[in-house]
């Protein structure tokens, strides 16, 4: 039996214990900043490199606008000065049996931007809203 890569179209997002449907999730990135060091006594002319502080991109969640569903805005409105309701996000890529195959967990996420749909009089698309969330760490589990 051949092993095929998993398609990207079957996934789920959990936040605060609730499953929400999204049409797109992006920004599942982890990057380690590089620390360079060289002293004058080193025999090599190039600096030593070592991994530094990890850096995490904001996660963007997109979904169709549904009448009366104000979940995005309710979460955004919890922001008051330096306090906000933080939620752990679990994004799972699912197989044919709807079982998670790969999982990304973002801890202490909070909304930083909500964007409404682009309105166009000649458009023939679904109205899509998006939310950008910042977080304090991303872990990946494959399998």
Residue pairs with C-beta under 8 A, 6 or more apart in sequence:
6 93
6 95
6 101
6 102
8 93
10 93
10 94
10 95
10 96
10 98
11 22
11 25
11 91
11 92
11 93
11 94
12 19
12 21
12 91
12 92
12 94
13 19
13 20
13 21
13 22
13 25
13 61
13 89
13 90
13 91
13 92
14 20
14 89
14 90
14 91
14 92
15 87
15 88
15 89
15 90
15 109
16 87
16 88
20 63
20 71
21 63
22 61
22 62
22 63
23 62
23 63
23 64
23 126
23 128
24 60
24 61
24 62
25 59
25 60
25 61
25 62
25 91
26 59
26 60
27 57
27 58
27 59
27 60
27 132
28 57
28 59
28 91
28 104
28 138
28 140
29 56
29 57
29 138
30 54
30 55
30 56
30 138
30 140
31 54
31 55
31 56
31 57
32 51
32 52
32 53
32 54
32 55
33 51
33 52
33 53
33 54
33 55
34 49
34 50
34 51
34 52
35 49
35 50
35 51
35 52
36 47
36 48
36 49
37 47
37 48
37 50
38 44
38 46
38 47
38 48
42 48
54 137
56 106
56 135
56 136
56 137
56 138
58 112
58 132
58 133
58 134
58 135
59 89
59 91
59 106
59 109
59 132
59 133
59 135
60 130
60 131
60 132
60 133
61 130
61 131
61 132
61 133
62 128
62 129
62 130
63 128
63 129
63 130
64 126
64 127
64 128
64 129
65 116
65 117
65 126
65 127
65 128
65 129
72 111
72 114
72 129
72 131
73 114
75 85
75 87
75 111
75 131
76 111
76 114
76 131
78 84
78 85
79 110
79 111
84 110
84 111
85 110
86 108
86 109
86 110
87 108
87 109
87 110
88 105
88 106
88 107
88 108
88 109
89 104
89 105
89 106
89 109
89 133
89 135
90 103
90 104
90 105
90 106
91 103
91 104
91 105
91 106
92 100
92 101
92 102
92 103
92 104
93 100
93 101
93 102
93 103
94 100
94 101
95 101
101 142
101 143
102 140
102 141
102 142
102 143
103 140
103 141
104 138
104 139
104 140
105 138
105 139
105 140
105 141
106 133
106 135
106 137
106 138
107 135
107 136
107 137
107 138
107 139
108 135
108 136
108 137
109 133
109 134
109 135
109 136
110 133
110 134
110 135
111 131
111 132
111 133
112 132
112 133
112 134
113 131
113 132
114 129
114 130
114 131
114 132
115 129
115 130
115 131
115 132
116 129
117 127
117 128
117 129
119 127
